[in-house]
Amino acid sequence: MTVTDTEIPARTAERPAHRDANVLRWLGAYTASMIGDSVYYMALAWAAARTGGDTQTGVVLAVGSIPRAVLMLGGGVLADRIGPRRVVIGSDAARCLVVLGLAAALLFTSPALWMLIAVALVFGVVDALFLPAVGALPPRVTAPGQLARVQGMRGLATRLANVVGAPLGGVAVALGGPTLAFAAAGVLFAVSLPLLLSLRIRPLPDQKGAEPSGTAWHDLADGLRHIRRHPQLGPLMIVVAVSEVGFVGPLNLGLILLAEERHWGASGMGWIIAAFGIGAGATALLLAVRGRVPRAGLVMCLAVLIGAVAIGALAQLPSVALAATAAVCVGLFAGLGGSLCGALIQTVTEPAYLGRVTSVSTLFTHAIAPLSYPVTGAAVAIWGTGPVFAASAALCAAGALTGLAFTRLRRAELPG
C-alpha cells in the first residue's frame, strides 16, 4: 500500500474531531493552504497594479475564474476517480512550484502582464481541481458524527486565513515587494504537503455501481443523476444555488457601495465587515465545540431565512453601529446555515459520489454566484442600495423557503 493510500481501519472508535490527530493534520494543512491563497492574491493584485492600470489589474484577477468555472465539475470527477487526498496533494504541490517559480523569475526581471495572466490561469485550473477535492476530504478523515464539528473547524480556519493572510501578504510586499510575497505563499503551500502526506484515509464502503467507471462524461452524468434523484441532495443544491446568489452580491460589492452611499468611509465599511466576521467566527466556534445540531435540516433553512432578513435590514439602518449589529446577525445565521448545509451534503451523499457532488455545490459558491457582482453594481447604480439589498434578501429567503417545502430536507438529521 502506498503512502497516498494509507487507510484508517474500518472499525475504529469515534474520536472527537478536535482531539483527533488525523483531523488536526488535515486542519493544519487546510489552514496553511488558505493563508497561502490569501498571500498569493495579495501579491498578484499588487504586482498587477504596479505593472498595468486598473483595467489590466481587473483582467489579471478575473482571468483565473474562467478555468475554475469551466473545469470545476471535471475536478469532482477526478476526485472520485483517484481520491480527493491525491488531488489535494497534487494541487498544493503544483501551486507551490508555480508560485516559487514566479518568485524566482522576479529576482531577475520585473513582472510582465503576460506572466501574471499565465500564473492566474494556472491557478484557476488548479483551483478547479482543488476545491471539489478539499470539500470531499473531511468524510474520509473523520467519522460521520464529527462532520458538523469539522465544518466548524474549517470555518474557523477560513476566518483565520482571512484575518492573517492579507496583512501577512501586505507586510511581505512592503518588505520585499511581490517577489517576497509570492515566495511566502509558496512556502505556505509547501507546509501543507507533509501534513497531507501523513493523513490516514477511511476506506469507502462497498457500493456496487457507484464507483466511477467508463468515460469522464459518463461519470459526471452519473453524479448529476445521483443529485437529481436523491430526496435530500436535490433540495440542498437548490438552497445553495438560490441563497448564494442572494448573499454574495450584498456581502461583497454591496457593502462597498453601501458605505460610499452613506458616506461611512473605509473605516465604517471595515467595522461592518469585521462584525460579519465575528458573527461567522462565533458560529464556527459553536459548531466546533458542540459538534452536532439537532434537526439540522430545519435549523439550516431557518438560519438562512433569518440571515436573509438581516441582509435586507442592513441597508435600511442609519448608522455604522446599527449596520454592524445587523452584520453580526448575518454572519451568525448565514454562517450557521452554510456550515450545516455543507455537513448535510457530506452526510447524505454516498461516499463514492462526494467529489462530484461537492463540485456542483462549489460551482455555485465559487463560480456562478460571483457573476452577480456586475448585476449588483448596475442595479445599485439605478435603484440604490436599499431596493437591491431587499431584492437580495428576498432571493435568499426564497432559497430557505424552498428548502422548508421539502419534508425530507426539513427532517434531515446529522449523525449522532
C-alpha positions in Angstrom: 0.0 0.0 0.0 1.4 3.4 -1.0 1.7 6.4 1.3 -1.2 8.1 -0.5 -3.4 5.1 0.1 -2.8 4.8 3.9 -6.2 3.9 5.4 -7.9 4.1 8.8 -9.2 0.6 9.8 -12.9 0.4 9.0 -13.8 -0.2 12.7 -12.4 2.4 15.0 -13.9 4.2 18.0 -15.2 7.6 17.1 -13.0 10.3 18.5 -14.0 13.9 18.8 -12.6 15.8 15.8 -10.8 18.4 17.9 -8.9 15.6 19.7 -8.2 13.6 16.6 -4.6 13.9 15.4 -5.6 12.9 11.9 -8.3 15.7 11.7 -5.8 18.2 13.2 -3.2 17.4 10.5 -5.9 18.0 7.9 -6.9 21.2 9.6 -3.3 22.4 9.7 -2.8 21.6 6.0 -6.0 23.4 5.1 -5.2 26.5 7.2 -1.7 26.8 5.7 -3.1 26.4 2.2 -5.9 29.0 2.7 -3.4 31.5 4.2 -1.1 30.9 1.2 -4.1 31.6 -1.1 -4.7 35.0 0.6 -1.0 35.9 0.4 -0.9 34.9 -3.3 -3.9 37.0 -4.2 -2.5 40.0 -2.4 0.8 39.6 -4.2 -0.9 39.1 -7.6 -3.1 42.2 -7.1 -0.1 44.3 -6.1 2.1 43.1 -9.0 -0.7 43.6 -11.5 -1.4 47.2 -10.2 2.3 48.1 -10.5 2.5 46.5 -14.0 -0.6 47.9 -15.6 -3.6 50.1 -15.0 -7.0 49.4 -13.3 -8.3 47.6 -16.4 -5.2 45.3 -16.6 -5.4 44.6 -12.9 -9.0 43.6 -13.2 -8.2 41.3 -16.1 -5.4 39.5 -14.2 -7.6 39.0 -11.1 -10.6 37.8 -13.2 -8.9 35.5 -15.7 -8.5 32.7 -13.1 -12.2 32.4 -12.8 -12.6 31.1 -16.4 -10.9 27.7 -16.0 -12.4 27.5 -12.5 -15.9 27.7 -13.8 -15.3 25.5 -16.9 -13.3 22.7 -15.2 -14.9 22.6 -11.7 -17.2 19.7 -12.5 -14.4 17.8 -14.1 -12.4 18.3 -10.8 -15.1 16.5 -9.0 -14.9 13.5 -11.3 -11.2 13.4 -10.9 -11.5 13.4 -7.1 -13.9 10.5 -7.2 -11.7 8.6 -9.6 -8.3 8.8 -7.9 -9.3 10.0 -4.4 -9.6 13.6 -3.0 -6.4 13.4 -1.0 -4.3 12.7 -4.0 -5.9 15.6 -5.9 -5.4 18.0 -2.9 -1.7 16.9 -2.6 -1.1 17.4 -6.3 -2.9 20.7 -6.3 -0.9 22.2 -3.4 2.4 20.8 -4.9 1.5 22.5 -8.3 0.7 25.8 -6.6 3.9 25.6 -4.6 6.1 25.0 -7.7 4.3 27.7 -9.8 4.5 30.4 -7.2 8.0 29.7 -6.1 9.0 29.6 -9.8 7.4 33.0 -10.3 9.2 34.4 -7.2 12.5 33.1 -8.6 11.8 34.6 -12.0 11.0 38.0 -10.4 14.5 38.0 -8.9 15.9 38.6 -12.4 13.1 40.5 -14.2 10.2 42.8 -13.5 6.7 41.3 -13.5 5.1 41.3 -17.0 1.4 41.3 -17.6 1.6 38.1 -19.7 3.5 36.4 -16.9 0.8 37.3 -14.3 -2.0 36.2 -16.6 -0.3 32.9 -17.2 0.1 32.3 -13.5 -3.5 33.3 -12.8 -4.7 30.9 -15.5 -2.7 28.0 -14.0 -4.1 28.8 -10.5 -7.6 28.8 -12.0 -7.1 25.3 -13.4 -5.6 24.1 -10.1 -8.4 25.6 -8.1 -10.9 23.8 -10.3 -9.3 20.5 -9.1 -8.5 21.6 -5.5 -11.9 23.0 -4.4 -14.1 19.9 -5.0 -11.4 17.6 -3.6 -10.8 19.6 -0.4 -14.6 19.7 0.1 -14.9 15.9 -0.3 -11.9 15.1 2.0 -13.5 15.5 5.6 -15.7 12.4 5.4 -12.6 10.5 4.5 -10.6 11.6 7.6 -13.2 11.6 10.3 -16.4 9.7 11.4 -19.8 10.8 10.1 -20.8 12.0 13.6 -18.0 14.6 13.6 -18.7 16.3 10.3 -20.6 19.2 11.8 -17.7 19.8 14.2 -15.2 19.6 11.3 -17.3 22.1 9.3 -17.0 24.5 12.3 -13.2 23.9 12.5 -13.0 24.6 8.8 -14.9 27.8 9.2 -12.5 28.9 12.0 -9.6 28.1 9.7 -11.1 30.2 6.9 -11.7 33.1 9.2 -8.1 32.9 10.5 -6.8 32.8 6.9 -8.9 36.0 6.1 -7.5 37.8 9.1 -3.9 36.7 8.8 -3.4 36.2 5.1 -4.0 39.8 3.8 -1.9 41.5 6.4 0.9 38.9 6.0 0.9 39.5 2.3 0.9 43.3 2.8 3.9 43.0 5.2 5.7 40.7 2.7 5.1 43.2 -0.2 6.3 46.1 2.0 9.5 44.3 2.9 10.4 42.7 -0.4 7.8 43.5 -3.0 5.8 40.9 -4.9 8.8 38.6 -5.0 8.9 38.0 -1.3 5.1 37.8 -1.1 5.0 35.1 -3.8 7.8 33.2 -2.0 5.9 33.4 1.3 2.8 31.9 -0.4 4.9 29.1 -2.0 6.3 28.3 1.4 2.8 28.1 2.9 1.7 25.7 0.2 4.8 23.6 0.9 4.0 23.5 4.6 0.7 21.8 3.8 2.3 18.9 1.9 3.9 16.8 4.7 0.7 17.2 6.7 -1.4 15.9 3.8 1.0 13.1 3.1 0.6 11.9 6.7 -3.2 11.7 6.6 -4.9 8.4 7.1 -7.9 7.8 4.9 -11.1 5.9 5.8 -12.0 3.3 3.2 -15.2 3.7 1.3 -18.0 1.2 1.9 -18.7 -1.2 -0.9 -21.2 0.5 -3.2 -21.8 -1.5 -6.4 -22.4 0.8 -9.4 -21.3 4.0 -7.6 -17.6 3.8 -8.3 -16.6 5.9 -11.3 -16.3 3.9 -14.5 -16.3 4.5 -18.2 -15.6 7.9 -19.6 -15.4 11.1 -17.6 -18.6 12.4 -19.2 -20.4 9.2 -18.1 -19.2 9.6 -14.6 -20.2 13.3 -14.5 -23.7 12.5 -15.8 -23.9 9.7 -13.2 -23.1 12.2 -10.5 -25.7 14.7 -11.7 -28.3 11.9 -11.8 -27.4 11.0 -8.2 -28.1 14.6 -7.1 -31.4 14.8 -9.1 -32.8 11.5 -7.8 -31.7 12.0 -4.2 -34.6 13.2 -1.9 -32.3 15.5 0.1 -29.4 16.4 -2.2 -31.5 17.9 -4.9 -33.3 20.3 -2.5 -29.9 21.1 -0.8 -28.5 22.2 -4.1 -31.4 24.4 -4.8 -30.9 26.1 -1.4 -27.2 26.5 -2.1 -27.7 27.9 -5.6 -30.5 30.4 -4.8 -29.2 31.6 -1.4 -25.6 32.0 -2.5 -26.6 34.3 -5.4 -28.6 36.4 -2.9 -25.8 36.6 -0.3 -22.7 37.1 -2.4 -23.6 40.4 -4.1 -24.5 42.4 -1.0 -21.8 40.9 1.2 -19.0 41.8 -1.2 -19.6 44.6 -3.7 -22.8 45.7 -2.0 -21.1 46.7 1.3 -18.6 48.8 -0.6 -21.4 50.7 -2.4 -23.4 51.0 0.8 -20.5 52.6 2.6 -20.0 55.0 -0.2 -23.7 55.9 -0.4 -23.9 56.6 3.3 -20.5 58.3 3.5 -19.3 55.9 6.1 -15.9 55.7 4.6 -13.4 52.8 4.6 -13.4 52.7 8.4 -17.2 52.2 8.5 -17.1 49.5 6.0 -14.2 47.9 7.9 -16.3 47.8 11.1 -19.2 46.2 9.2 -17.0 43.5 7.6 -15.3 42.9 11.0 -18.8 42.5 12.6 -19.8 39.9 9.9 -16.5 38.0 10.6 -17.2 38.0 14.3 -20.7 36.5 13.8 -19.4 33.9 11.3 -16.5 33.0 13.6 -18.8 32.6 16.6 -21.0 30.2 14.6 -17.9 28.2 13.5 -16.7 28.1 17.1 -20.1 26.9 18.3 -20.2 24.0 15.8 -16.6 23.1 16.5 -17.3 22.8 20.3 -20.8 21.4 20.2 -20.3 19.0 17.3 -23.9 18.5 16.4 -27.1 20.5 15.9 -30.4 18.6 16.4 -32.9 18.9 13.5 -30.1 20.1 11.2 -32.2 20.4 8.1 -34.9 22.6 9.8 -32.3 24.7 11.6 -30.3 25.2 8.4 -33.3 26.6 6.5 -34.5 28.8 9.3 -30.9 30.2 9.8 -30.7 31.1 6.1 -34.2 32.7 6.4 -33.1 34.8 9.4 -29.9 35.7 7.7 -31.9 36.9 4.7 -33.9 39.3 6.9 -30.7 40.7 8.4 -29.4 41.3 4.9 -32.5 43.3 4.0 -32.2 45.3 7.2 -28.6 46.1 6.7 -29.2 48.7 4.0 -32.1 50.4 6.0 -30.1 51.2 9.1 -28.9 54.8 9.5 -25.6 54.3 11.4 -22.5 52.2 11.3 -23.2 50.8 14.8 -26.6 49.5 13.8 -25.4 48.2 10.5 -22.6 46.4 12.2 -25.2 44.8 14.6 -27.1 43.5 11.6 -23.8 42.3 10.0 -23.2 40.2 13.2 -26.6 38.6 12.7 -25.8 37.9 9.0 -22.5 36.3 9.9 -24.1 34.2 12.7 -27.1 32.9 10.8 -25.6 32.7 7.3 -22.6 31.0 8.7 -24.7 28.5 10.6 -26.8 27.8 7.5 -23.8 27.4 5.3 -21.9 25.1 7.7 -25.0 22.9 8.3 -25.6 22.7 4.6 -22.0 21.5 4.0 -22.3 18.9 6.8 -25.6 17.6 5.4 -24.2 17.4 1.9 -21.3 15.3 3.1 -23.5 13.2 5.3 -26.3 12.2 2.9 -24.1 11.8 -0.2 -23.0 8.3 -1.0 -19.2 8.4 -0.4 -18.2 7.4 -3.9 -20.1 10.5 -5.3 -18.6 13.0 -2.8 -16.2 14.6 -5.3 -18.8 15.1 -8.0 -21.5 16.3 -5.6 -19.0 18.7 -3.9 -18.0 20.1 -7.3 -21.6 21.0 -8.1 -22.1 22.9 -4.8 -18.7 24.5 -5.2 -19.5 25.6 -8.7 -22.5 27.6 -7.3 -20.5 29.2 -4.5 -17.2 29.9 -6.3 -18.1 30.4 -9.9 -21.7 31.1 -10.6 -22.6 33.3 -7.5 -19.7 35.8 -8.2 -21.4 36.5 -11.5 -23.9 38.5 -9.6 -21.3 41.3 -9.0 -21.9 43.2 -12.2 -25.6 42.8 -11.8 -25.4 44.1 -8.2 -23.3 47.1 -9.3 -25.6 48.0 -12.2 -28.7 47.6 -10.0 -27.3 49.8 -7.2 -26.5 52.5 -9.8 -30.1 52.5 -11.0 -32.1 51.9 -7.8 -29.7 52.5 -4.9 -28.6 50.1 -2.2 -31.9 49.7 -0.3 -34.0 48.1 -3.0 -31.1 45.9 -4.2 -30.4 44.6 -0.7 -34.1 44.0 -0.3 -34.2 42.0 -3.5 -31.2 40.0 -2.5 -32.8 39.3 0.9 -35.9 38.1 -0.9 -33.8 35.8 -3.1 -32.1 34.3 0.0 -35.4 33.9 1.7 -36.8 32.1 -1.4 -33.9 29.6 -1.2 -34.7 29.0 2.5 -38.5 28.6 1.9 -37.8 26.2 -0.9 -35.8 24.0 1.5 -38.6 24.2 4.1 -41.0 22.9 1.4 -39.2 19.6 1.1 -40.2 17.4 4.0 -37.2 15.0 3.7 -34.8 18.0 3.9 -36.7 19.7 6.7 -36.5 16.5 8.8 -32.8 15.8 7.9 -30.5 15.0 10.8 -26.8 14.8 11.2 -25.4 11.5 12.6 -25.2 11.4 16.4 
